[in-house]
Amino acid sequence: MRVLLVGSGGREHALAATLARSPKLTALFIAPGNPGTAGLGTNVAIGASDIPALITFAKEQQIDLVVPGPEAPLVVGLADACAAAGLACAGPTQAAARLEGSKSFSKDVCYAAGVPTARGERFTDVEAAITYIAERGAPIVVKADGLAAGKGVVVAQTVAEAQDAVREMMTHGTMGDAGRSVVIEDCLVGEEVSLFAFCSGETAMLIGAAQDHKRIGDNDTGPNTGGMGAVSPPRGFDRAAQEAALDVLVRPMLKEMVRRGTPFRGVIFAGLMLTETGPQLIEYNVRFGDPEAQALLLRLTSDLLPALAALAEGTLDTTPVTFSDQAAISIVMAARGYPAAPEMGAVISGIADAEALEGVCVFQAGTKENAARELVVAGGRVLSVCALGDTVQQARDRAYAGVRAISWDGAAWRTDIGARAL
């Protein structure tokens, strides 16, 4: 199969590495890709949301399957454009992608489907939102209604912090159009995990689970980020618990989407909280997570490509999704100043040294080559340093050894990824 993978981050590097192992793959193109994906296929200088250019390229190259990595292209209609052009796409339609593209739409679907989730309200008026926060009290969660690259959520510990977040998003426009309306939710308490499934129509097939570490600082301090590291499998959430969570949080949603005439097909990533009363939904995402995919896909032993091809046809591959019994950890190395103002341009060294270590692999994200062909920092989250191990402790030790082998001026990372899993 000739495959076009869309995206440029660590998730896409991990997807490219996974797809490259498939015996069914004959050609892999990545648009736009990064220096890491260049060794696995052919990078194409087309932006992930440049839908017309992606379609033209896919037709010219006789692409058999388009694989979307990030959410933004799906929310602006990549799958619909593929369908109109007669191209297979392993992702949801624009209407179904609203599950991630609009927090308020997702809430409405949850309420209609009976999916357990926090009480929440949508606001387009700043003063009404501020009054609601004062009435509900804290802790409380403020979410940008639209896409904000994983940074549009503030878990506020005080009323003042929540009200400031509303003003920042709605008045000062820190999240752009995504924050012109906000969803304010009660704060769920428990252990947060990420659940992944292949979905088509009313049917869901479990992929697996991981646990992300969202905040920038150790011990979950500081602002939310796109994710600073992940562990797979998560502690206390085995396959039986994952299947049970699908029954409660995903399959009812799929039925409701069919009822609305907007059936979902693709990968569902359900962020959920394991509370004292059972799992509750935090949010739906319509693609693999980042950095969860880097850890999860490292453990995958079955062929991903036929599963994605089946999704594009509106069916599910009947071949079981299988994983190694090993543990995997992904540690994000970020640029100094991330997430607010990451510093760019520093020269990166040591990736080959890290990958020479047993069980370690490095996925690139915010990188590019400078005029001297040196690898340099070009984004907030720069690398995902990942490792497999027979135990979480071994995977963690290996991953941090990989981190220590890599350097650039201003490199930053959390030192406690995987600590909770121990």
C-alpha positions in Angstrom: 0.0 0.0 0.0 1.1 3.6 -0.8 0.4 5.6 2.4 0.4 9.4 3.0 0.8 10.2 6.7 -0.2 13.7 7.7 1.6 15.6 10.5 5.0 16.5 11.8 5.3 15.7 15.5 6.5 13.0 17.8 3.3 11.1 17.3 3.7 11.1 13.5 7.4 9.9 13.9 6.1 7.0 16.0 3.3 6.3 13.5 5.8 6.4 10.6 8.1 3.9 12.4 5.2 1.6 13.1 3.8 1.8 9.6 7.3 1.2 8.1 7.4 -2.2 9.8 4.3 -3.4 7.9 4.9 -6.0 5.1 1.9 -4.4 3.3 3.6 -1.0 2.9 5.1 -0.2 -0.5 5.7 3.5 -0.1 5.4 6.0 2.8 5.1 9.8 2.4 4.9 12.2 5.3 3.5 15.7 5.0 5.2 17.7 6.2 7.2 15.3 8.4 10.3 16.2 10.3 14.0 15.2 10.2 13.3 12.0 12.0 10.6 10.8 9.6 12.9 11.4 6.7 14.7 8.2 7.4 11.5 6.2 7.3 9.8 7.5 4.1 9.7 10.6 1.9 8.9 13.9 3.5 6.7 16.2 1.5 6.7 20.0 2.0 2.9 20.3 2.5 1.3 21.7 5.7 -0.9 19.3 7.7 -3.9 21.5 7.2 -3.3 22.4 3.6 -6.2 20.2 2.4 -6.2 21.1 -1.3 -2.4 20.4 -1.6 -2.7 17.2 0.3 -5.5 15.9 -2.0 -3.6 16.9 -5.1 -0.5 15.2 -4.0 -2.4 12.0 -2.9 -4.0 11.8 -6.3 -0.8 12.4 -8.2 1.0 9.7 -6.1 -1.9 7.2 -6.3 -2.1 7.0 -2.6 -4.0 4.0 -1.3 -4.5 5.4 2.3 -4.3 8.8 4.0 -3.5 8.5 7.7 -4.2 11.7 9.7 -1.9 12.3 12.7 -3.1 15.5 14.4 -6.6 16.7 15.0 -6.6 20.0 13.1 -6.8 18.6 9.5 -9.7 16.4 10.6 -11.6 19.3 12.1 -11.2 21.3 8.9 -12.4 18.4 6.7 -9.5 16.3 5.5 -11.6 13.1 5.5 -14.5 14.7 3.7 -12.1 16.1 1.0 -10.6 12.6 0.7 -14.0 11.1 0.2 -14.9 13.6 -2.5 -11.7 12.8 -4.3 -12.1 9.0 -4.0 -9.3 8.6 -1.5 -9.4 6.3 1.5 -8.8 8.1 4.8 -8.4 6.5 8.3 -10.1 9.3 10.1 -13.5 10.8 10.9 -15.6 13.3 8.9 -15.5 17.0 9.8 -19.0 16.6 11.5 -17.8 13.6 13.6 -14.5 15.4 14.4 -16.5 18.0 16.3 -16.2 15.5 19.2 -12.7 17.1 19.7 -13.1 20.3 17.8 -15.9 21.6 20.1 -15.9 20.9 23.9 -19.6 22.0 24.1 -20.7 19.7 21.3 -18.9 16.8 23.0 -20.7 17.6 26.3 -24.0 17.6 24.5 -23.3 14.2 23.0 -22.3 12.9 26.4 -25.4 14.1 28.1 -27.6 12.6 25.3 -25.8 9.3 25.4 -25.7 9.0 29.2 -21.9 9.0 29.3 -20.6 9.8 32.8 -18.8 13.2 32.8 -18.4 16.3 34.9 -21.2 18.8 35.0 -20.4 21.7 32.7 -21.8 24.8 31.0 -20.7 26.7 27.8 -20.3 30.5 28.0 -19.9 33.2 25.3 -20.2 36.1 27.8 -17.3 36.9 30.1 -19.3 38.2 33.0 -21.8 35.3 33.0 -18.8 32.9 33.1 -17.2 34.8 36.0 -20.5 34.8 37.9 -21.0 31.1 37.3 -17.5 30.3 38.7 -18.2 32.3 41.8 -21.4 30.4 42.3 -19.8 26.9 41.7 -16.6 27.5 43.7 -13.2 25.8 43.2 -11.5 23.7 42.2 -13.0 24.1 38.8 -12.0 23.5 35.2 -12.0 26.1 32.4 -11.7 24.8 28.9 -11.3 26.7 25.6 -14.3 25.4 23.5 -12.2 24.9 20.4 -8.8 23.4 19.5 -5.9 24.7 21.5 -3.2 22.1 20.9 -3.7 20.5 24.3 -3.1 23.8 26.1 -6.6 25.1 26.4 -7.4 23.6 29.8 -6.9 25.3 33.2 -7.6 23.2 36.3 -8.0 26.1 38.7 -7.5 25.6 42.4 -9.2 29.0 43.3 -12.1 31.0 42.1 -9.7 33.9 41.2 -7.5 31.6 39.1 -10.5 30.3 37.2 -11.8 33.8 36.6 -8.4 35.0 35.4 -8.3 32.1 33.0 -11.7 33.1 31.6 -10.5 36.7 31.1 -7.3 35.5 29.4 -9.1 33.3 27.0 -12.2 35.3 26.3 -11.1 38.9 26.6 -7.3 38.8 25.9 -7.6 36.1 23.3 -4.7 34.0 24.5 -6.2 30.9 22.8 -7.3 32.7 19.7 -10.7 31.8 18.3 -10.7 28.6 20.3 -11.2 30.5 23.5 -13.9 33.0 22.3 -16.3 30.6 24.1 -15.4 28.4 27.1 -16.8 25.4 28.8 -16.6 25.5 32.6 -16.8 22.1 34.4 -16.7 20.7 37.9 -13.3 19.3 38.8 -13.1 15.5 38.7 -10.9 13.8 41.3 -8.9 10.6 40.7 -6.3 9.1 38.4 -6.3 10.3 34.8 -5.7 7.8 32.0 -6.0 7.7 28.2 -8.0 5.0 26.5 -7.7 4.2 22.8 -10.0 2.3 20.5 -10.6 1.7 16.8 -14.2 2.7 16.1 -16.6 2.3 13.2 -20.3 3.1 13.4 -21.5 1.6 16.7 -18.6 -0.8 17.1 -15.4 -0.2 19.1 -12.4 -2.4 19.3 -9.9 -1.8 22.2 -6.4 -0.7 21.3 -4.9 0.0 24.7 -4.2 2.6 27.3 -1.5 4.9 28.6 -1.1 7.6 31.2 -0.1 11.1 30.2 1.6 13.8 32.4 0.1 17.1 31.3 1.7 19.7 33.5 5.1 21.3 32.8 6.6 20.7 36.2 7.5 17.8 38.5 4.7 16.6 40.8 2.1 18.0 38.3 2.9 21.6 38.9 2.7 24.6 36.5 0.6 25.1 33.4 -0.9 22.4 31.2 1.0 21.4 28.1 0.5 19.2 25.2 1.9 16.4 27.4 5.3 15.9 29.0 5.5 12.1 29.0 3.5 8.9 29.1 3.5 5.4 30.6 1.9 2.3 29.0 0.3 0.3 30.4 -1.0 2.5 33.2 -1.1 1.1 36.7 -4.4 -0.2 38.0 -6.2 -0.1 34.6 -5.9 -3.5 33.1 -7.5 -4.9 29.8 -10.7 -5.9 31.6 -11.0 -2.4 33.1 -10.3 -0.9 29.7 -13.1 -2.9 28.1 -15.5 -2.0 30.8 -14.6 1.7 30.3 -15.4 1.3 26.5 -18.8 0.0 27.4 -19.5 3.0 29.6 -17.7 5.9 27.9 -17.3 5.1 24.2 -19.9 2.7 22.8 -22.9 4.8 24.0 -21.3 7.9 22.4 -20.9 5.9 19.1 -24.6 5.0 19.1 -25.6 8.6 19.7 -23.3 9.8 16.8 -25.1 7.3 14.5 -28.5 8.5 15.8 -27.4 12.1 14.9 -26.5 11.0 11.3 -22.8 11.7 11.9 -21.3 8.2 12.5 -17.7 8.1 13.8 -14.9 6.1 12.2 -11.3 6.3 13.2 -9.3 6.3 16.4 -11.0 7.5 19.6 -8.8 8.6 22.4 -10.9 9.1 25.5 -9.3 11.0 28.3 -10.9 9.8 31.5 -10.7 10.0 35.2 -10.8 6.9 37.4 -13.0 8.3 40.2 -14.3 6.6 43.4 -17.6 6.1 41.6 -16.1 4.7 38.4 -14.6 6.1 35.2 -15.8 9.5 34.0 -15.1 11.2 30.7 -12.8 14.2 30.6 -12.8 14.7 26.8 -12.8 12.9 23.5 -10.0 13.2 21.0 -10.3 11.9 17.5 -6.8 10.6 16.9 -3.8 9.0 18.7 -2.5 11.0 21.6 0.9 12.7 21.8 3.0 11.6 23.8 0.8 8.6 24.6 1.2 7.1 21.0 4.9 7.1 21.4 4.7 4.8 24.4 1.7 2.8 23.2 3.0 2.1 19.7 6.4 1.0 21.0 4.6 -2.0 22.6 2.4 -2.9 19.6 3.2 -6.3 18.1 0.4 -6.5 15.5 0.3 -4.8 12.1 -1.2 -1.3 12.3 -1.6 -0.8 8.6 -4.5 -3.3 7.9 -6.4 -1.9 11.0 -6.2 1.7 9.6 -7.1 0.5 6.1 -10.2 -1.2 7.5 -11.2 1.9 9.3 -11.0 3.9 6.1 -13.5 1.4 4.5 -15.9 1.9 7.4 -15.2 -1.5 9.0 -13.0 -2.9 11.7 -10.1 -5.4 11.1 -11.0 -8.6 12.8 -7.3 -9.4 13.6 -6.7 -8.8 17.3 -4.6 -5.8 18.4 -1.7 -7.3 20.3 1.0 -5.8 22.5 4.2 -6.9 24.2 3.9 -7.5 27.9 6.7 -5.0 28.4 6.3 -1.5 29.8 7.0 1.6 27.8 7.8 5.1 28.8 8.0 8.3 26.8 9.7 11.4 28.2 9.3 14.7 26.4 12.4 16.9 26.2 11.1 20.5 25.7 12.6 23.9 24.8 13.4 26.4 27.5 10.3 28.6 27.9 7.7 26.0 26.9 4.7 26.2 26.9 4.5 30.1 26.9 7.5 31.1 24.8 9.9 28.3 23.8 13.4 29.3 22.7 14.3 28.1 19.2 17.5 27.4 17.3 19.8 25.6 19.8 21.8 22.7 18.2 20.9 19.3 19.4 23.4 16.5 20.0 23.5 13.0 21.4 20.4 11.4 19.7 22.5 8.6 18.2 24.2 8.0 21.6 20.7 7.7 23.2 19.5 5.3 20.5 22.5 3.1 21.0 21.3 2.3 24.5 19.3 -0.9 25.0 15.6 -0.5 24.6 15.8 3.3 23.7 14.4 5.1 20.7 14.0 8.8 20.1 11.1 10.3 18.2 11.5 13.9 16.9 8.9 16.6 17.0 10.0 20.2 17.2 13.2 19.8 15.1 14.6 21.0 11.8 18.0 21.2 10.1 19.8 24.5 9.9 21.9 25.8 7.0 24.8 23.8 8.3 22.7 20.6 8.3 22.8 20.5 12.1 19.7 19.4 14.0 18.2 22.3 15.9 15.3 23.1 18.2 12.2 24.3 16.2 9.3 23.8 18.5 8.2 23.6 22.1 8.1 19.9 22.5 11.4 18.9 20.8 11.9 15.1 21.3 10.2 12.1 22.9 12.8 9.8 24.4 11.2 6.4 24.8 12.2 3.0 26.1 10.9 -0.5 26.6 11.6 -2.6 29.6 10.5 -5.8 31.3 9.2 -3.6 34.2 8.2 0.1 34.5 11.3 0.7 36.6 13.6 -0.8 33.8 11.8 1.2 31.1 12.0 4.4 33.2 15.8 3.9 33.9 16.5 3.3 30.2 14.4 6.3 29.1 16.1 8.7 31.5 19.5 7.3 30.5 18.5 8.3 27.0 17.5 11.8 28.1 20.9 12.2 29.8 22.7 11.3 26.6 21.0 14.2 24.7 21.8 17.8 25.1 21.2 21.3 23.8 21.2 24.7 25.5 17.9 25.1 27.3 16.7 21.5 27.2 14.0 20.9 29.9 12.1 17.8 31.0 10.2 16.4 34.0 12.2 14.1 36.3 9.1 12.2 37.6 7.6 10.6 34.5 6.4 7.1 35.5 6.9 7.7 39.2 3.1 7.2 39.9 3.2 3.9 38.0 5.7 2.6 40.5 
